[in-house]
Amino acid sequence: MPAISTPLLDVPGPSAAPADIRLIVTDMDGTLLDDDKRIPAGLWPMLAELRERGILFSPASGRQYATLARQFAEVAEGMVFIAENGTYVVRDGVELSSDPLERATAAGVARAVRRLNAAGGDAGAVVCGKRAAYVERSDEAFLAEVRRYYVEHHVVDDVTAVDDDLIKVAVFDFRSAAPALGAFAATHQVVVSGEHWVDVMTRTADKGTALRALQRTLGITPAQTMVFGDYLNDLEMMDAAEWSFAMADAHPDVRARARHLAPSNNENGVLRTIGRVLGL
């Protein structure tokens, strides 16, 4: 279907044609959070009103489940978390779906990063399991980046030997890790999820696949779903919702894929758009 970039003020409000929204899914970084990684203060009263209306609010992020659960700890009951770029979906501590990554692939990515560093690169692999994330690098510059997205993480001697159910390998590169991971693109998803982050997942894993599975589980249609995103790991979500919004400063591919355009993350775009469409 053709994409339509629509300014916020042209999006129909409830007085024109009330939207039967049952599910709102939003990316975090660059979308809900401002550039200082802050959740907008107005979200908390809005979540209370959404609950009263029977509308489910779901964060969808490359961040791990433990990180998301901590960020929304006071309102987490009943909330669905689409974590690790869709590879792990959890509600009230119960797994709804997951897309495990083969241990051999995770080990292969870790070894590719080791080779990159041996050749003068500056990257680190984050092997993501359901319980925690695992890294070999222990320097503060790298760990500071890891802590932004993985509150449950452990420094280990060998990430290829961890005892956990693996779902993703995220690579942070202070330069560019993409060339070193190109060999995996033929068989797996190699997704740029941020300026310095690249994720390697199974071919079937993405936020859109996770969202469609959630819709089937809950009996919610794309016409009843609103999504927000800004970067390449949000592309597939745009196809799973009729109310799809790219942030004003989103990647051009996301803007082209979404049906509507919302104000930027620094202009409180997610909350403003929800308020406009639902009349909150």
Secondary structure, 3 states (H helix, E strand, C coil): CCCCCCCHHHCCCCCCCCCCCCEEEECHHHHHCCCCCCCCCCHHHHHHHHHHCCCEEEEECCCCHHHHHHHCHHHCCCCEEEEHHHCEEEECCEEEEECCCCHHHHHHHHHHHHHHHHCCCCEEEEEEECCCEEECCCCHHHHHHHHHHCCCEEECCCHHHCCCCEEEEEEEECCCCHHHHHHHCCCEEEEECCCCEEEEEECCCCHHHHHHHHHHHHCCCHHHEEEEECCHHHHHHHCCCCEEEEECCCCHHHHHHCCEEECCHHHCHHHHHHHHHHCC
